[in-house]
Amino acid sequence: MILVKKLVHGLVGLGTEGQDFTHARRLQILNIVAVLAALTSLIYCAFYAIYDWRHFWREIAFLPLVSALYLSVLLVTRQGRATPAMWVLVGVAVFHLGVISWMLGAESGVLSYLLIVPFVLALLMAEQDRLSVWPIALAVGLLFVLVSLGAQSGSVSRLPEGMQVWIFLFNSFGAILLSCVIAVLFRWLIHKTEAELEAERARSDRLLRAILPDSVIRRLKGRRDAIIAQDIPEATAVFADIVGFTGWAMRTLPSDVVAELNRVFSRMDELCRDRQLEKIKTIGDAYFAVCGAPDPVEDHAERVADFAFDLMDEAASWDSDTLEALRFRIVIATGPMVAGVIGRSKFAYDVWGNTVNLGARMEEFCRPGEILVSSSTEAKLPPRFARETMGVCDIRGQQPTELFRLLARA
């Protein structure tokens, strides 16, 4: 059963690798119709052989040839050429049905299969060629009449009178059944394609969520040309820098550096999600995140302070074969910011403003293993965070600002 399933998937998917969804679907339909037509021809061949091989020897000799011609369509589809394969299939079908009708006579009902041709063409034609279905349908109708008249004039394998009705009903039912099978398979292909598109969309969404906040993604989907810019009245930014990383990286194998940094930042990402912070980016060995942007929250400063202590606890218990010790300098600043998405390719969500600049420059005053906060952040923190003042500091590019050191949390 597994072997049969693999064979079916291999035949249906012939020539579709690397093709877009629409073209791949056309190739899949061609493969299915060609195989079904070949199998149907062989079934009829077996039927004639069992019923009366002496009477139907011409049909028995002809139908395997027709089956091979139908399968030759696969030689074209495997090259990814849908339109030439379509016309080969139509040509073989008209040749097959015309000859069989001439052999058996119009009363056999074989020409019922000819009516499937416009239906199949409508499924197979490219979008720009769809209007040509109508003249082709008229041509098939005219061919149906002409072949019927020609078959009426005489046949080389005239059916016995007792068999005419049964063959006619068998062929008519077979044509209806084949049409239904093609329609069902076409619907299956549509569902399969939709499922693949949905899986691809979900994958794209996961990639987007890895670089953009959910609310920003929703705005981008609503208006693809929209400029995403947001004035944030108040949020809290945090910078966490790994102490001694540069010197350690210079004496460590690059592969070990990348592996260890990936471990550290991956754990920081988890802590970020736990406290509902928004990671902005990493800059070398520094980690930059915010809380309160793009979605406002009341306790943004408290969440960031908890995140900082989570990092300190993680550093104290960090186990590594290459990194001697994990220590952080952490600075936190609160205030207004501007947030938005920049760039058209490799775009990123970022925040700017004096609050961000203040946080970045506060690092000069932060000693290893300390958590330093601005006065605006300290004012937002509840009493459960023990702190002490460092006095007013002269920060480059800023007004003299009072800074605080967080000592513990309850």
C-alpha positions, 0 to 999 in steps of 0.5 A: 500500500505504501509503495502504491501511495508513493507511486501515485504521488510520484505520478501526480507530482511529475514535473511540478517541482519548482513550479508556482502553485497555479502551474503545478496544479495544471501539471497535476491535473494533466498527469491525473487525466493522462493516467486515468485515460490510459487505465480506462483504455486498458480496462476496455481492452480487457473487457473486449478480450474477455467478452469476445476476443475474436470479434474485437481483435482490432480494438484489443490491438488498438487500445494498448497503443492508445494507452501508451499514447496517453502515457506519453503526455507524462514525458511532456509534463515531466519537463514542466510544459503544461500547455504542450502536454494539454494539446498532446492529451487532447489530440490523443483523446480525439484520435482515440475516440474517433477511431473507436467510434469508427470501429464500433459505430455511433450506437456504442456511445463511445463519443460520450467521452468526447464531451469530457474534452471541453470540461477538461480543457476548462480546468487545464487552460492558463488564465489568459487562454480561458476565452478560447474554451468556447470556440474549442467547445464548439469545435468538439461539438462539430467533431462529435456530429461529424464523427457520429455521422461517419460512424453511422455509415458503417463500422468494421466491428459492428456490435451484436444487436443484444450487446448494443444497449449494454455497451451504450449504457456502459460507455455513457455511465463510464463517461459520467463516472470519469467526469465525476472522478476528474471533478473530485480529484480537481477538488482534492487538488484545490484543497491540497493547494489551499492547505499548502498555501495555509501552511506557507502563510502560517510559516510566514506569520511565524517568521514575522512574529519573530521580528515584529510585534503582533499588533504591528503585523496586524496593521501591516496586513491591513494596509501593506503600504502603511507607514508604521509609526507610533508616538509612545507617551511612556514606556520603559527600555532596558539594555543588558550588556554581558560583562567581559564578553569582548575579551573572552570572545577574542580568546575563544573559538568563533563556533564556541562564541556563537553557540554560547551567545545563542544560548544566552540570548535564547534564554533572555528571549524566554525571560522576555516573553515571560514578562511580556517585554518586546525584544528590539534587537541585539547589538553585539553582546548587548540585549535591547528590549522595551515594555509598553511599546507597541502595546501600552501597559500600566506596570511597564517599569515593574515588569522590566525591573523583574526581568532585570532581576530574572537575568541576574538570577539566571547569571548566578546559576549559569553553567557553561563549559566555555564561559568562565562566568556570566555577569550583566550590566543592566540599565533601565530608563522610562519615558516617551519614545517613538516606535515604528517599522523601518525599511522595505527589505529586511525591515525591523521594528525599532524605537527611538528618542531621548529615553533610549539615548539616556538608557544607552549612555547610562551604561557608563555609570553601571558596574558589573553585576548592577542594575541601574535605573533612571529617576523616572523609572525609580518613581514608577517602581513599587516599594518591593524593589529596594534601591539606593541613590547614586546622586545626580550624574552628569550624563553625556548629551543629557541634563544632569540626572539622578540615578538609582541602583536596584539592590533587591526585590521582595 
